Amino acid sequence: MLIQGLSYANATEQLNISHWALQPSQHWGVFIAHAQSSELLVRLFSGTLAESEQAIEGKPQRVGLVSLSEQQRLLDDEIAKDETDFQDHIDYGSTVEALLKEAGCTTDELASLLELTDLTYLKARGFRQLSTGETRRLMLARALAGKPELLILHEPYSGLDTAHRHQLTDCLNQLASDMQLIVITSREDELPQCLTHIALFDDKQLTQTMTIEQWQQHPILEQLAALTETKQEAWLALSQQYVPDTMMPNPRVVMNQVKVEYTDALIFQDLSWQIQAGQHWQIRGPNGCGKSTLLGLILGDHPQCYCNDITVLGMRRGSGESIWDIKRHIGVVSSALHLQYRVNCSVLDVLLSGFFDSIGLYEKPSAKQVQMARHWLDVLEMSDYEKHTFRQLDYGQQRLLLIVRALIKQPALLILDEPYQGLDYLNRRLVMTVLNRLAELNITQLLYVSHYEEDRLAAIRNYVDFVADPDGGYRVGISEEA
């Protein structure tokens, strides 16, 4: 496969590749240090980039794709088919089994594909019932169902717990004997052993290709660490400008003997937990254990919050409280929010919506709020995109915007569920550093979910741990600092 003379640009993106030869026997890692080029690369290899027909030669006929944008597309399709309003029960979407058959998996192949991607126990589960990690495994299974000659994986480890990341690595090493792999990632440790070559991209172009041995000696990570330090002070300064004058009750959150159970499964039970003022918490556990469910109980987004004894910011769930009275003191970043942010408003309006906790902007912001949003766009180096629509940005730019949307009002409680998904290396390190400083300074209180040990924040010393219970569901352990 040969790519040469590619020059592409639109209002928000640019990609240039003068010459890139990928031999059939080679498996490539693509490292995105600080770029908006990852989505363009996905489109290039999948054949949906307009210029790709002239610029790429020798591309295999069958190409499998695992990407965040493909996951968004599947969700949009599932929402369009939602028939909840016409039924006497909630439509959770097509089942895992149906989605694999739709992608080309035969009945005879189904069992082995489910086993390979650890989806056997989920084959009857609806798409919108899956956790982030489970959805990522489904996307891989759908790509493999088409028996690809070339498999493109964009941030394939994102959302997976530790066990499933190891499983994915083993799977990719196994698949490498049957198909060519291209793994696009922003994490230096997410490069399976089967890779033979690395391509480096900056924010506009392919800058260097090398063997895997040359990559292991490359100084780029040290160079990027220095760049991170120059940006964090501007982030911190803006994070402290908007100071709410409302005193928050203590404890912030109280849960007593909380239980969540569906008709086919117990998720967890007997959870008693309090978040005291000044505490920062990390929630840990495998995919599907109930981490996002727990966050939904706090936010009021999960229906079972009203049949449990839960008090958030001094307001008892089910006591007639307004959900918006609670949410205006909480900032949220999550994969679920990102998928739900389907309103195609302007980039500026996305940030302003953070003041009103809305998806889209439906209230008139103050002059001060507009000024602050524009200051943030300047820090994000997105001022030129102010009037562009949210959907015109690539996934990483969208995620960065949603992180600032959560920070912009300086919330009392900042909920971060896998916040770095889709970010390039530089912005991931930058956001991690800023979040840790915000916690150290007690500017906000963090409630944090990440599957990566290297993403651990030093300022967090309290933990909620989900551990599988042999009798079903999960036991929840609370580790609180003295």
C-alpha positions as CSV (number, residue, x, y, z in Angstrom):
1,M,0.0,0.0,0.0
2,L,1.4,3.4,-1.0
3,I,0.2,6.9,0.0
4,Q,1.8,9.8,-1.7
5,G,1.0,13.4,-2.7
6,L,-1.9,13.6,-0.2
7,S,-2.9,17.2,0.7
8,Y,-6.2,17.7,2.4
9,A,-7.7,20.6,4.3
10,N,-11.1,21.8,5.4
11,A,-12.3,24.4,7.9
12,T,-10.9,22.7,11.0
13,E,-8.5,20.0,9.8
14,Q,-5.5,19.5,7.6
15,L,-3.5,16.4,6.6
16,N,-0.4,16.1,4.4
17,I,1.4,12.9,3.5
18,S,4.1,13.3,0.9
19,H,5.2,9.6,0.8
20,W,4.3,6.6,3.0
21,A,4.9,3.0,1.9
22,L,3.2,0.2,3.9
23,Q,4.3,-3.2,2.9
24,P,1.9,-6.2,3.3
25,S,4.1,-7.8,5.8
26,Q,4.3,-4.7,8.0
27,H,2.0,-3.8,10.9
28,W,2.0,-0.1,11.8
29,G,1.5,1.9,14.9
30,V,0.5,5.5,14.3
31,F,1.4,7.7,17.2
32,I,-0.6,11.0,17.5
33,A,1.4,13.3,19.7
34,H,-0.5,16.6,19.2
35,A,-2.8,16.4,16.3
36,Q,-6.2,16.6,14.8
37,S,-5.1,14.2,12.1
38,S,-6.3,10.9,13.7
39,E,-9.9,11.2,12.4
40,L,-8.6,12.1,8.9
41,L,-6.4,9.0,8.9
42,V,-9.4,6.9,9.8
43,R,-11.3,8.4,6.9
44,L,-8.3,8.0,4.6
45,F,-8.0,4.2,5.2
46,S,-11.7,3.6,5.3
47,G,-12.2,5.3,1.9
48,T,-14.4,8.1,3.1
49,L,-11.9,10.9,2.6
50,A,-12.5,12.6,-0.8
51,E,-8.9,12.7,-1.8
52,S,-8.1,9.1,-0.8
53,E,-8.9,7.6,-4.2
54,Q,-6.1,9.5,-5.9
55,A,-3.6,9.4,-3.1
56,I,-3.7,5.8,-2.0
57,E,-2.6,2.8,-4.1
58,G,-2.9,-0.9,-3.4
59,K,-5.4,-0.7,-0.5
60,P,-7.0,-4.1,0.2
61,Q,-10.7,-4.6,-0.7
62,R,-11.9,-5.6,2.7
63,V,-11.1,-3.1,5.4
64,G,-12.2,-3.4,9.0
65,L,-12.6,-0.3,11.2
66,V,-12.7,0.2,14.9
67,S,-13.0,3.9,15.8
68,L,-14.7,6.3,18.1
69,S,-16.5,7.9,15.2
70,E,-17.8,4.6,14.0
71,Q,-19.1,3.9,17.5
72,Q,-20.9,7.3,17.4
73,R,-22.4,6.4,14.0
74,L,-23.8,3.1,15.3
75,L,-25.3,4.8,18.3
76,D,-27.0,7.3,16.0
77,D,-28.5,4.4,14.0
78,E,-29.7,2.7,17.1
79,I,-31.4,5.9,18.4
80,A,-33.1,6.4,15.0
81,K,-34.5,2.9,15.4
82,D,-35.7,3.4,19.0
83,E,-39.3,2.2,19.4
84,T,-39.7,2.8,23.2
85,D,-42.6,5.2,22.5
86,F,-44.5,2.5,20.7
87,Q,-44.0,-0.3,23.2
88,D,-44.8,-1.1,26.8
89,H,-41.1,-1.5,27.7
90,I,-37.8,0.3,27.1
91,D,-36.1,-0.4,23.8
92,Y,-32.4,-0.9,24.7
93,G,-31.5,-1.3,21.0
94,S,-30.4,-4.2,18.9
95,T,-28.7,-7.1,20.7
96,V,-25.0,-7.9,20.5
97,E,-25.9,-11.0,18.5
98,A,-28.1,-9.1,16.0
99,L,-25.4,-6.4,15.5
100,L,-22.8,-9.0,14.8
101,K,-25.0,-10.8,12.3
102,E,-25.8,-7.5,10.7
103,A,-22.0,-7.0,10.2
104,G,-21.7,-10.3,8.4
105,C,-21.1,-12.9,11.1
106,T,-22.8,-16.2,10.3
107,T,-24.5,-18.4,12.8
108,D,-21.7,-20.9,12.6
109,E,-19.1,-18.2,13.3
110,L,-21.0,-16.4,16.1
111,A,-19.8,-18.5,19.1
112,S,-16.1,-18.2,18.3
113,L,-16.3,-14.5,17.6
114,L,-18.2,-13.9,20.9
115,E,-15.5,-15.9,22.7
116,L,-12.6,-14.1,21.0
117,T,-14.0,-10.7,22.1
118,D,-15.4,-11.9,25.5
119,L,-19.0,-11.0,24.6
120,T,-20.6,-14.5,25.1
121,Y,-22.4,-13.5,28.2
122,L,-23.6,-10.3,26.6
123,K,-25.0,-11.7,23.3
124,A,-28.6,-11.0,24.3
125,R,-27.9,-7.6,25.8
126,G,-29.2,-4.4,24.0
127,F,-26.6,-2.0,22.6
128,R,-27.6,0.8,24.9
129,Q,-27.2,-1.4,28.0
130,L,-23.5,-2.0,27.3
131,S,-20.8,-0.2,29.2
132,T,-18.1,1.8,27.4
133,G,-15.6,-1.1,27.5
134,E,-18.2,-3.6,26.4
135,T,-19.2,-1.3,23.4
136,R,-15.5,-1.1,22.4
137,R,-15.3,-4.9,22.3
138,L,-18.5,-5.1,20.2
139,M,-17.0,-2.6,17.7
140,L,-13.9,-4.9,17.3
141,A,-16.2,-8.0,16.9
142,R,-18.2,-6.2,14.2
143,A,-15.0,-5.2,12.3
144,L,-13.8,-8.8,12.4
145,A,-17.1,-10.2,11.3
146,G,-16.3,-8.8,7.8
147,K,-13.1,-10.9,7.6
148,P,-10.9,-7.9,6.8
149,E,-7.6,-8.0,5.0
150,L,-6.6,-4.7,6.7
151,L,-7.8,-3.8,10.2
152,I,-7.7,-0.1,11.3
153,L,-7.9,0.4,15.0
154,H,-8.3,4.0,16.3
155,E,-7.7,4.2,20.1
156,P,-8.8,0.5,20.4
157,Y,-7.9,0.2,24.1
158,S,-10.0,3.2,25.2
159,G,-12.5,2.3,27.8
160,L,-11.2,-1.2,28.4
161,D,-10.3,-2.4,31.9
162,T,-6.8,-3.8,32.6
163,A,-7.8,-7.4,32.0
164,H,-9.4,-6.6,28.6
165,R,-6.5,-4.5,27.5
166,H,-4.2,-7.5,28.0
167,Q,-6.8,-9.7,26.2
168,L,-6.9,-7.2,23.3
169,T,-3.1,-7.2,22.9
170,D,-3.1,-11.0,22.8
171,C,-5.9,-10.9,20.3
172,L,-4.1,-8.4,18.0
173,N,-0.9,-10.4,18.2
174,Q,-2.9,-13.4,17.0
175,L,-4.8,-11.6,14.3
176,A,-1.5,-10.2,12.8
177,S,-0.9,-13.6,11.1
178,D,-4.1,-13.3,9.2
179,M,-4.4,-9.5,8.3
180,Q,-2.5,-6.3,8.2
181,L,-2.9,-4.0,11.3
182,I,-2.7,-0.3,11.7
183,V,-3.1,0.9,15.3
184,I,-3.7,4.7,15.7
185,T,-3.1,5.7,19.3
186,S,-2.1,8.6,21.6
187,R,-0.7,6.3,24.3
188,E,2.9,5.2,24.0
189,D,2.1,1.9,25.9
190,E,-0.7,0.8,23.6
191,L,1.4,-0.7,20.9
192,P,1.1,-4.5,20.7
193,Q,4.2,-6.6,20.1
194,C,3.2,-7.5,16.6
195,L,3.8,-4.0,15.3
196,T,6.9,-3.6,13.1
197,H,6.9,0.1,12.3
198,I,5.8,3.5,13.7
199,A,4.5,6.6,11.9
200,L,4.7,9.9,13.7
201,F,2.2,12.7,13.0
202,D,2.1,16.3,14.2
203,D,-1.0,18.5,13.9
204,K,-0.9,18.6,10.1
205,Q,1.3,16.0,8.6
206,L,3.3,12.8,8.6
207,T,6.7,13.8,10.0
208,Q,8.6,10.6,10.4
209,T,8.5,6.8,9.9
210,M,10.7,4.3,11.6
211,T,11.1,0.7,12.8
212,I,9.7,-0.3,16.2
213,E,13.3,-0.5,17.4
214,Q,14.0,3.1,16.4
215,W,10.8,4.2,18.1
216,Q,11.9,2.7,21.4
217,Q,14.9,5.1,21.4
218,H,12.9,8.2,20.3
219,P,13.0,11.4,22.5
220,I,9.6,12.7,21.6
221,L,7.9,11.9,24.9
222,E,10.4,14.0,26.8
223,Q,9.9,16.8,24.4
224,L,6.1,16.7,24.8
225,A,6.4,16.7,28.6
226,A,8.2,20.0,28.5
227,L,5.4,21.5,26.2
228,T,2.7,20.4,28.8
229,E,4.2,22.6,31.5
230,T,3.9,25.7,29.4
231,K,0.1,25.4,29.0
232,Q,-1.0,24.3,32.4
233,E,-0.8,27.7,34.2
234,A,-3.2,29.3,31.7
235,W,-5.7,26.5,32.3
236,L,-5.4,26.9,36.1
237,A,-5.7,30.7,36.0
238,L,-9.0,30.4,34.0
239,S,-10.3,27.6,36.2
240,Q,-10.1,29.9,39.2
241,Q,-11.8,33.0,37.7
242,Y,-15.4,32.0,38.1
243,V,-16.0,31.5,41.8
244,P,-19.6,30.5,42.8
245,D,-20.9,32.3,46.0
246,T,-23.1,29.3,47.1
247,M,-22.0,27.4,50.2
248,M,-22.4,23.6,49.6
249,P,-23.7,21.4,52.4
250,N,-21.5,18.7,53.9
251,P,-21.3,15.8,53.2
252,R,-21.7,16.4,49.5
253,V,-23.1,12.9,48.8
254,V,-24.7,10.4,51.2
255,M,-25.8,6.8,50.1
256,N,-27.3,4.3,52.5
257,Q,-27.7,0.6,51.6
258,V,-28.0,1.4,47.9
259,K,-29.0,-1.4,45.6
260,V,-29.2,-1.5,41.8
261,E,-30.8,-4.6,40.1
262,Y,-32.2,-5.3,36.7
263,T,-34.6,-8.1,35.8
264,D,-31.7,-10.3,34.5
265,A,-28.9,-9.2,36.9
266,L,-27.9,-7.8,40.2
267,I,-25.4,-5.0,39.7
268,F,-24.4,-4.2,43.3
269,Q,-26.1,-3.9,46.7
270,D,-25.5,-2.8,50.3
271,L,-23.5,0.3,49.2
272,S,-23.2,2.9,52.0
273,W,-20.9,5.8,51.1
274,Q,-20.3,9.5,51.9
275,I,-18.3,12.1,50.1
276,Q,-17.1,14.7,52.6
277,A,-16.0,18.2,51.7
278,G,-12.5,18.3,50.5
279,Q,-12.3,14.6,49.5
280,H,-11.4,13.4,46.0
281,W,-12.4,9.9,45.0
282,Q,-11.5,7.4,42.3
283,I,-13.9,4.6,41.3
284,R,-12.2,1.4,40.2
285,G,-13.5,-1.9,38.8
286,P,-13.9,-4.0,35.6
287,N,-16.0,-3.2,32.6
288,G,-19.7,-3.6,33.4
289,C,-19.4,-3.6,37.2
290,G,-21.5,-0.5,37.7
291,K,-19.1,2.4,37.8
292,S,-21.1,4.5,35.4
293,T,-24.3,3.4,37.1
294,L,-23.0,4.7,40.4
295,L,-22.3,8.1,38.8
296,G,-25.8,8.1,37.2
297,L,-27.3,7.7,40.7
298,I,-25.5,10.8,41.8
299,L,-26.5,12.8,38.8
300,G,-30.1,11.6,38.8
301,D,-29.8,10.1,35.3
302,H,-30.4,6.6,36.5
303,P,-34.1,5.7,37.3
304,Q,-33.2,3.7,40.4
305,C,-31.8,6.7,42.2
306,Y,-35.4,7.4,43.3
307,C,-36.0,4.0,45.0
308,N,-32.8,4.3,47.0
309,D,-31.7,6.4,50.0
310,I,-29.5,9.0,48.3
311,T,-28.8,12.6,49.2
312,V,-26.8,14.9,46.9
313,L,-25.7,18.4,47.9
314,G,-28.2,18.3,50.7
315,M,-31.2,17.3,48.6
316,R,-32.7,13.8,49.1
317,R,-33.6,12.0,45.8
318,G,-37.3,11.7,45.4
319,S,-38.2,14.5,47.8
320,G,-39.5,16.8,45.1
321,E,-36.1,18.3,44.5
322,S,-35.3,19.8,41.0
323,I,-32.7,17.8,39.2
324,W,-31.4,21.0,37.8
325,D,-30.8,22.5,41.2
326,I,-28.3,19.7,41.8
327,K,-26.8,19.6,38.3
328,R,-25.9,23.3,38.3
329,H,-23.3,22.6,40.9
330,I,-21.9,19.5,39.2
331,G,-19.6,19.3,36.1
332,V,-19.6,16.1,34.0
333,V,-17.3,14.6,31.5
334,S,-18.1,11.1,30.2
335,S,-18.3,8.9,27.1
336,A,-22.1,8.8,27.5
337,L,-22.3,12.6,27.5
338,H,-20.1,12.8,24.5
339,L,-22.3,10.3,22.6
340,Q,-25.4,12.2,23.7
341,Y,-24.1,15.6,22.6
342,R,-25.7,15.3,19.2
343,V,-27.0,18.9,19.0
344,N,-25.0,20.6,16.3
345,C,-24.5,24.0,17.9
346,S,-21.5,26.2,17.6
347,V,-18.2,25.6,19.4
348,L,-18.7,28.8,21.5
349,D,-22.2,27.6,22.4
350,V,-20.9,24.2,23.6
351,L,-18.8,26.0,26.2
352,L,-21.6,28.3,27.2
353,S,-23.9,25.4,27.7
354,G,-21.7,24.4,30.6
355,F,-23.1,27.3,32.6
356,F,-26.7,25.9,32.1
357,D,-26.1,22.1,32.1
358,S,-27.8,21.7,28.8
359,I,-26.9,19.9,25.6
360,G,-27.0,22.8,23.3
361,L,-27.7,26.4,24.3
362,Y,-31.2,27.6,25.0
363,E,-30.7,30.5,27.4
364,K,-29.1,33.9,26.8
365,P,-25.6,34.0,28.4
366,S,-24.3,37.0,30.2
367,A,-21.6,39.2,28.7
368,K,-19.2,37.9,31.4
369,Q,-20.0,34.3,30.5
370,V,-19.4,34.9,26.8
371,Q,-16.1,36.6,27.6
372,M,-15.0,33.7,29.7
373,A,-15.9,31.2,27.0
374,R,-13.9,33.1,24.5
375,H,-10.9,33.2,26.9
376,W,-11.1,29.4,27.1
377,L,-11.2,29.1,23.3
378,D,-8.1,31.2,23.2
379,V,-6.3,28.9,25.7
380,L,-7.5,25.9,23.7
381,E,-6.2,27.4,20.5
382,M,-9.7,27.1,19.0
383,S,-10.6,30.8,18.7
384,D,-10.7,30.4,14.9
385,Y,-13.4,27.7,15.3
386,E,-15.8,29.8,17.4
387,K,-18.6,29.7,14.8
388,H,-17.9,26.2,13.5
389,T,-20.3,23.5,14.6
390,F,-19.5,20.9,17.2
391,R,-19.7,18.1,14.6
392,Q,-17.1,19.8,12.4
393,L,-14.5,19.1,15.0
394,D,-12.7,15.7,15.3
395,Y,-13.4,13.5,18.2
396,G,-10.4,14.6,20.3
397,Q,-11.2,18.3,19.8
398,Q,-14.8,17.6,20.8
399,R,-13.6,15.8,24.0
400,L,-11.3,18.7,24.9
401,L,-14.2,21.1,24.5
402,L,-16.5,19.0,26.7
403,I,-13.8,18.9,29.4
404,V,-13.7,22.7,29.5
405,R,-17.5,22.8,29.4
406,A,-17.5,20.9,32.7
407,L,-14.8,23.2,34.2
408,I,-16.1,26.5,33.0
409,K,-18.5,27.2,35.9
410,Q,-16.0,25.8,38.6
411,P,-18.4,23.1,39.9
412,A,-18.5,22.0,43.5
413,L,-18.3,18.4,42.2
414,L,-16.5,17.4,39.0
415,I,-17.4,13.9,37.7
416,L,-14.9,12.5,35.3
417,D,-15.8,9.1,33.7
418,E,-12.8,8.1,31.4
419,P,-12.2,11.8,30.6
420,Y,-9.2,11.3,28.3
421,Q,-10.9,9.2,25.6
422,G,-9.9,10.5,22.2
423,L,-7.3,13.0,23.4
424,D,-3.9,13.2,21.8
425,Y,-0.8,12.6,24.0
426,L,-0.1,16.2,24.8
427,N,-3.6,17.2,25.7
428,R,-4.0,14.0,27.8
429,R,-1.0,14.9,29.9
430,L,-2.1,18.5,30.1
431,V,-5.6,17.7,31.4
432,M,-4.2,15.1,33.9
433,T,-1.8,17.7,35.3
434,V,-4.5,20.4,35.5
435,L,-7.0,18.1,37.2
436,N,-4.4,17.1,39.8
437,R,-3.7,20.7,40.6
438,L,-7.4,21.6,40.9
439,A,-7.7,18.8,43.4
440,E,-4.7,19.8,45.4
441,L,-6.0,23.4,45.6
442,N,-9.5,22.1,46.4
443,I,-10.9,24.3,43.7
444,T,-13.4,21.5,42.9
445,Q,-13.9,18.0,44.2
446,L,-13.1,15.1,41.9
447,L,-15.1,11.9,41.3
448,Y,-12.8,10.1,38.9
449,V,-13.0,6.9,36.8
450,S,-10.0,5.6,34.9
451,H,-8.9,2.1,34.0
452,Y,-5.2,3.1,33.6
453,E,-2.9,2.9,36.6
454,E,-0.7,5.5,34.9
455,D,-3.6,8.0,34.9
456,R,-3.8,7.9,38.7
457,L,-3.8,11.4,40.2
458,A,-1.6,11.9,43.3
459,A,-4.2,14.2,44.9
460,I,-6.8,11.4,45.1
461,R,-6.4,9.1,48.1
462,N,-10.0,7.8,48.5
463,Y,-11.3,4.8,46.5
464,V,-14.5,2.9,45.7
465,D,-13.6,-0.6,44.5
466,F,-16.0,-2.9,42.7
467,V,-15.1,-6.6,43.2
468,A,-17.0,-9.5,41.6
469,D,-19.2,-11.4,44.2
470,P,-19.3,-15.2,43.7
471,D,-23.0,-15.0,44.5
472,G,-23.7,-12.5,41.7
473,G,-23.2,-8.9,41.1
474,Y,-20.4,-6.9,42.7
475,R,-19.3,-6.1,46.2
476,V,-18.3,-2.5,46.8
477,G,-15.3,-1.6,49.0
478,I,-14.7,1.9,50.4
479,S,-11.1,2.9,51.1
480,E,-11.0,6.3,52.9
481,E,-7.9,8.2,53.9
482,A,-7.5,9.0,57.6
